[in-house]
Amino acid sequence: MLPHIEPQNPWPGVQMFCTTRAGGVGHAPFDSLNLGLGAGDDPDVVLENREILRKYLPGEPCWLKQVHGAHVVDADDPQSFGPGCQVPQADAAVTTMPERVLAILTADCLPVVMADDQARVLGVAHAGWRGLAGGVLEATLKRMQETSPQSRSWRAWVGPAIGSGSFQVGDEVRQAFIEAGNQTEGFFVKDPLVPGKWLADLAGLAHWRLTCMGVGQIELSGHCTVSDSQKRFFSYRRDGQTGRMATLAWLSRT
């Protein structure tokens, strides 16, 4: 199996993991398992890495063209993911089909996986600060509720992303969450070294919003993509030009 990160508490009926930098064929600064075609890497190398990944999956991933928005697509719609379709522009996807593999690319942003406790419906979301403040998690859960109205209990896993000690932001980021109705106390701490800057807890904000949405079981990976001592993760904040990891999830066949 490729080096990967997964939830500590497995979910019945759901498989998921987040890749790391290791296990691919790429070279610096994208070494080695870069899965993002838009990162500036050689496309042939990225496609070879995707073939390596594909061996560990039950189907072809439903890749997205992510734009830091809140649009959610139905991965079961053949007009979006059928033969000859262009990659849809969205930051989240949902499915009710077993072994339909959902995929999110990240290099500091939050990858979030959500499902109901009966594994009837699954969703994944790419949540940078813009998407998070813009409601991508709420939009994903709403689409899941519409797709599976009988579902009542929800759970979420927030994968590796930039940690609160590394995410320095300006006041415009804090204001964006205030305007979106967030209680920001504790999630934004004044940077002691740089006046006018804040250290933001993106995973904490996601946890708060998921709780407000009624998600009862939430697990945070706790891995910081920037400060990880082994540099297992791609990090745009740390390296600038870099690759992308993938968070993959699918419903198991019963």
C-alpha positions in Angstrom: 0.0 0.0 0.0 1.2 3.5 -0.7 2.3 5.6 2.4 -0.9 7.2 3.5 -2.9 8.8 6.4 -6.3 7.6 7.4 -8.8 8.1 10.3 -7.8 6.4 13.6 -11.4 5.2 13.9 -12.5 3.3 10.8 -16.0 3.9 9.5 -18.2 0.9 8.7 -19.1 0.9 5.0 -16.6 3.7 4.1 -13.0 3.5 2.9 -10.8 6.6 2.9 -7.2 7.8 3.0 -4.9 10.7 2.2 -1.8 10.1 0.2 1.6 11.5 1.2 4.5 12.8 -0.9 6.1 9.3 -1.1 5.6 6.5 -3.5 5.6 8.2 -6.9 8.0 8.8 -9.8 8.3 12.6 -9.7 11.3 14.8 -9.2 12.0 17.9 -7.1 10.2 20.1 -6.3 7.3 17.7 -7.0 8.9 14.6 -5.6 7.4 12.1 -5.7 3.7 11.3 -5.7 2.3 14.6 -7.1 -1.3 14.0 -8.2 -2.2 17.5 -9.2 -2.2 18.4 -12.9 -2.4 22.1 -12.2 0.6 22.3 -10.0 3.2 23.0 -12.8 4.6 19.4 -13.0 5.1 17.4 -16.1 1.6 16.1 -17.0 3.0 12.7 -18.1 4.6 12.3 -14.6 1.3 13.2 -12.9 -0.6 10.8 -15.0 1.9 8.0 -14.2 1.4 8.8 -10.5 -2.3 8.6 -10.9 -1.9 5.2 -12.5 0.1 4.1 -9.5 -2.6 5.3 -7.2 -5.3 3.7 -9.3 -4.0 0.2 -8.5 -5.1 0.7 -4.9 -8.7 1.9 -5.7 -11.9 0.1 -6.8 -12.5 2.6 -9.6 -11.3 5.7 -11.4 -11.3 8.8 -9.1 -13.8 11.6 -9.8 -11.3 14.4 -10.1 -12.4 18.0 -9.7 -11.2 21.4 -11.0 -11.0 23.1 -7.6 -11.5 26.9 -7.5 -11.8 27.6 -3.7 -15.6 27.9 -4.0 -18.7 26.1 -2.6 -20.1 24.4 -5.6 -21.0 20.7 -5.1 -21.4 18.2 -7.9 -23.1 14.8 -8.0 -20.5 12.2 -8.8 -23.2 9.8 -9.9 -24.3 12.1 -12.7 -23.1 10.7 -16.1 -23.3 14.2 -17.6 -20.6 15.3 -15.2 -18.4 12.2 -15.0 -19.4 10.1 -18.0 -17.2 9.3 -20.9 -15.8 12.4 -22.7 -16.9 14.8 -20.0 -14.7 17.6 -19.0 -13.5 17.7 -15.4 -16.2 19.6 -13.5 -15.4 22.9 -11.8 -16.3 22.3 -8.1 -14.9 22.0 -4.7 -17.0 19.1 -3.4 -18.7 16.0 -4.6 -21.3 13.5 -3.3 -22.2 9.9 -4.2 -24.5 7.1 -3.1 -22.9 4.5 -5.4 -20.7 1.8 -3.9 -17.0 2.1 -5.1 -17.5 5.5 -6.7 -14.2 7.0 -5.7 -14.4 10.7 -4.7 -11.1 12.7 -4.7 -9.9 16.1 -3.3 -6.4 17.6 -4.0 -4.7 19.6 -1.3 -1.3 21.1 -0.3 -2.4 22.9 3.0 -6.2 23.3 2.5 -8.5 21.1 4.5 -9.7 17.8 2.9 -13.0 16.9 4.6 -14.8 13.6 4.2 -18.5 13.2 5.4 -20.9 10.3 5.5 -24.0 9.2 7.3 -23.7 6.5 9.9 -25.4 3.9 7.7 -23.0 4.6 4.8 -25.8 5.5 2.4 -24.2 8.7 1.1 -20.7 10.1 1.0 -19.3 13.5 0.4 -15.8 15.1 0.1 -14.9 18.8 0.2 -11.9 20.9 -0.5 -11.9 23.7 2.1 -9.3 26.4 2.1 -10.2 29.5 4.1 -12.2 31.0 1.2 -14.2 27.9 0.7 -14.7 27.3 4.4 -15.9 30.8 5.0 -18.0 30.6 1.8 -19.9 27.6 3.1 -18.5 24.6 1.2 -19.1 22.3 4.1 -22.6 23.4 4.6 -23.3 23.1 0.9 -21.9 19.5 0.8 -24.0 18.3 3.7 -27.1 20.0 2.3 -26.5 18.1 -1.0 -26.0 14.8 0.9 -29.2 15.4 2.9 -31.1 16.0 -0.3 -29.6 12.9 -1.9 -30.3 10.7 1.1 -33.3 12.2 3.0 -33.6 9.2 5.3 -30.1 9.8 6.8 -30.1 11.3 10.2 -26.7 10.9 11.9 -23.5 12.3 10.3 -19.8 12.0 10.8 -16.7 13.8 9.4 -13.0 13.4 9.1 -10.7 16.3 8.5 -7.4 15.2 6.9 -3.9 16.7 7.0 -3.8 20.5 6.5 -2.0 23.6 7.6 -1.9 23.8 11.4 -2.8 26.7 13.7 0.9 27.4 14.5 1.8 27.8 10.8 -1.2 29.6 9.2 -0.4 33.3 9.4 -3.1 35.5 7.9 -4.1 39.1 7.6 -7.2 40.6 9.3 -9.2 40.2 6.1 -9.3 36.5 6.7 -10.6 36.9 10.2 -13.2 39.4 9.0 -14.4 37.0 6.3 -15.3 34.5 9.1 -16.9 37.1 11.3 -19.0 38.3 8.3 -20.0 34.6 7.7 -21.3 34.4 11.3 -18.5 32.5 12.9 -17.5 32.9 16.6 -13.9 33.5 15.9 -12.7 33.7 19.5 -9.9 31.1 20.0 -9.6 30.3 16.3 -7.6 33.5 15.6 -4.7 34.4 17.8 -2.6 37.6 17.3 0.8 36.7 15.9 3.2 37.6 18.7 6.0 38.3 16.2 4.2 40.2 13.4 1.9 43.1 14.3 -1.4 43.0 12.4 -1.2 39.3 11.6 -3.1 36.4 13.1 -2.5 32.7 13.5 -5.7 30.9 12.3 -6.9 27.5 13.3 -8.5 26.3 10.1 -9.3 22.8 11.4 -10.8 24.3 14.5 -13.0 26.5 12.4 -14.1 23.5 10.4 -14.9 21.5 13.6 -17.0 24.4 14.9 -18.9 24.7 11.7 -19.5 20.9 11.4 -20.8 20.9 15.0 -23.2 23.7 14.2 -24.3 21.7 11.2 -25.3 18.8 13.4 -22.4 16.5 12.6 -22.1 14.4 15.7 -18.9 12.6 15.2 -15.9 14.6 14.0 -12.2 13.4 13.8 -9.3 15.7 13.1 -6.2 14.1 11.8 -4.0 16.5 13.8 -1.3 16.5 11.1 0.1 19.9 10.0 1.3 19.8 6.3 3.7 22.7 7.0 5.5 21.7 10.2 5.5 17.9 9.9 9.0 17.0 11.0 9.3 14.3 8.3 8.0 16.5 5.5 5.5 13.8 4.6 3.1 16.2 3.0 3.1 18.7 0.2 2.8 22.3 1.5 2.3 25.4 -0.7 2.8 27.6 2.3 6.2 26.0 3.1 7.6 25.4 -0.4 5.7 27.6 -2.9 6.1 25.4 -6.0 5.0 21.9 -4.9 2.8 18.9 -5.7 -0.7 18.0 -4.4 -1.8 15.1 -2.3 -5.2 13.4 -2.8 -7.8 12.4 -0.2 -9.8 9.5 -1.6 -13.1 8.1 -0.2 -15.6 5.5 -1.4 -18.6 3.5 -0.1 -17.9 -0.2 0.3 -20.1 -2.8 -1.4 -22.2 -4.7 1.1 
